[in-house]
Amino acid sequence: MNAPSAGRNSPAPYLVRVTPDGNAPDLLELSFDGETHRLATSSNSWRTTRR
């Protein structure tokens, strides 16, 4: 059985998405509820920035 988004040309829908930041390798982008936040991957730093 295929996912409902199979065969579409647009990205699959998501509730929460985490992707690497293309400009800063030490950050992840966390997207949910229409907002994207950038999270540091270093265990010593838990800074977040709203995008």
C-alpha positions as CSV (number, residue, x, y, z in Angstrom):
1,M,0.0,0.0,0.0
2,N,1.4,3.4,-0.9
3,A,1.3,6.5,1.2
4,P,-1.5,9.0,0.3
5,S,1.2,11.4,-0.9
6,A,2.8,8.8,-3.3
7,G,3.1,10.1,-6.9
8,R,2.8,13.8,-6.0
9,N,5.2,16.4,-7.2
10,S,5.1,18.3,-3.9
11,P,6.7,17.3,-0.6
12,A,4.8,14.9,1.5
13,P,2.8,16.4,4.3
14,Y,4.2,16.3,7.8
15,L,3.4,17.0,11.5
16,V,7.0,17.5,12.5
17,R,10.0,17.7,10.2
18,V,13.7,17.8,11.1
19,T,16.3,18.6,8.4
20,P,20.0,19.7,8.5
21,D,20.5,23.4,8.0
22,G,22.0,23.9,4.5
23,N,24.0,26.9,5.6
24,A,25.2,25.9,9.1
25,P,26.3,22.2,9.5
26,D,26.0,22.4,13.3
27,L,22.3,23.3,13.2
28,L,19.1,21.4,12.6
29,E,15.8,22.9,11.4
30,L,12.8,21.7,13.3
31,S,9.5,22.6,11.6
32,F,6.0,22.2,13.1
33,D,2.8,24.2,13.4
34,G,3.8,26.5,10.6
35,E,7.1,27.6,12.3
36,T,10.7,26.6,11.8
37,H,13.2,26.7,14.6
38,R,17.0,26.1,14.4
39,L,18.5,23.9,17.0
40,A,22.2,23.5,17.8
41,T,23.5,19.9,17.5
42,S,26.2,20.5,20.1
43,S,25.4,18.9,23.4
44,N,26.9,21.9,25.2
45,S,24.6,24.4,23.5
46,W,20.8,24.3,23.4
47,R,20.2,27.6,21.7
48,T,17.2,27.9,19.5
49,T,16.5,30.7,17.0
50,R,13.1,31.3,15.3
51,R,13.2,31.5,11.6
